[in-house]
């Protein structure tokens, strides 16, 4: 991890580093695209046969083992958990569920003119696929984060896919009431969800993080099936002039241990604080090989000359996770996946139990959208109704606009009702 001033003699070097970071995408899938295209095409064409072949090759599925997990296996996994972990999962599930309920939009109707009623109705998607990674670490928390908002939204069919699922992952699925869980991952799981097989109907949208193959497959099938967002390496930015050096350092190291490609940035105008954070990060990373690798590759501390510069840099980076000093800082935050405020709000709390979703935008996608939410599982359908009086009031305006566009049929469809 390197400390660099954005002003003075090091300004040009800092600008170059910042431009490289800002130019990042969510992830580059070019290296795996050919393999992913073949896998997706095979599963789409050959169905269950190809799905099983790839699951046995890549996902640890044994010959004769069912791809669909028996609910009894999920229940047994739950029963085998230690009491403390059960309690933690229950608390996390309750908070995630409550947060999703608070996010739910409502049906409404307004009357913009006499005899004219317009509004919206909310409807859930029919079926969703929730992808849960099963690689470096088991991620039972991702089961909670993806399935519970879908349940709150009212989705009838919720499908979970995870390769070689850990006991904790199966237990989390039981807690969430999941009944359709497939022990398959990678591009083959995405293809199954998007296109279906002889034994598995397709879903309407696929959500959840994954590796490069999963991301490439989601992008490939997005022409035919909805997806949430491309998932890239974890990102953390801490923008602070007042924070505790040890607390900041632990957050940087914690997120850096996710992936060797993690982006870990500290932005400050307080150079002594920056130097102390750098010292603490080096000490902590000695005990964490993966975090050390990540921090050495993509870790930086930027010392800015003015707070406005620090704020502008933060928004330019549009980080997945952002920590700031005070609630007043929310006034300048424009681009971020999830914001953590103050010294007592470690980012790891958001990964597990706070309630807001931990499936968040990376690669500057935070400029375009926030994290996964109940809205990803809903449709907002607009409605409108006219009485004769309302049509008489607004109809002539519609006719004028239609005729200006040369769409005479549109004008006539209104005129015919004005003069029956």
Buried (B, 14 or more C-beta within 10 A) or exposed (E): BEBBBBEEEBEEEBEEBBEEBEEBEBBBBEEBBEBBBEBBBBBBEBBBEBBBBBBBEBBBBEEEEEBBBEBEBBBBBBEEBEEEBBEBBEEBBBBBBEBBBEBBEEEEEEEEEEBBBBBBEBEBBEBBBBBBBBBEEBBBBBBBBBBBBBBBBBBEBBBBBBBBBBBBBBBBBBBBEBBBBBBBBBBBBBBBBBBBBEEBEBBBBBBBBBBBBBBBBBBBBBEEBBBBBBBBBBBBBBBBBEBBBBBBBBBBBBBBBBBBBBBBBBBBBBEEBBBBBBBBBBEBBEEBEBBBBBBEBBBBBBBBEEBEBBBBBBBBBBBBBBBBBEEEBEEBBEBBBBBBBBBEBBBBEBBBBBBBBBBBBBBBBBBEBBBBBBBBBBBEEEEEEBEEEBBBBBBEEBBEEBBEEEEEEBBEEBBEEEEE
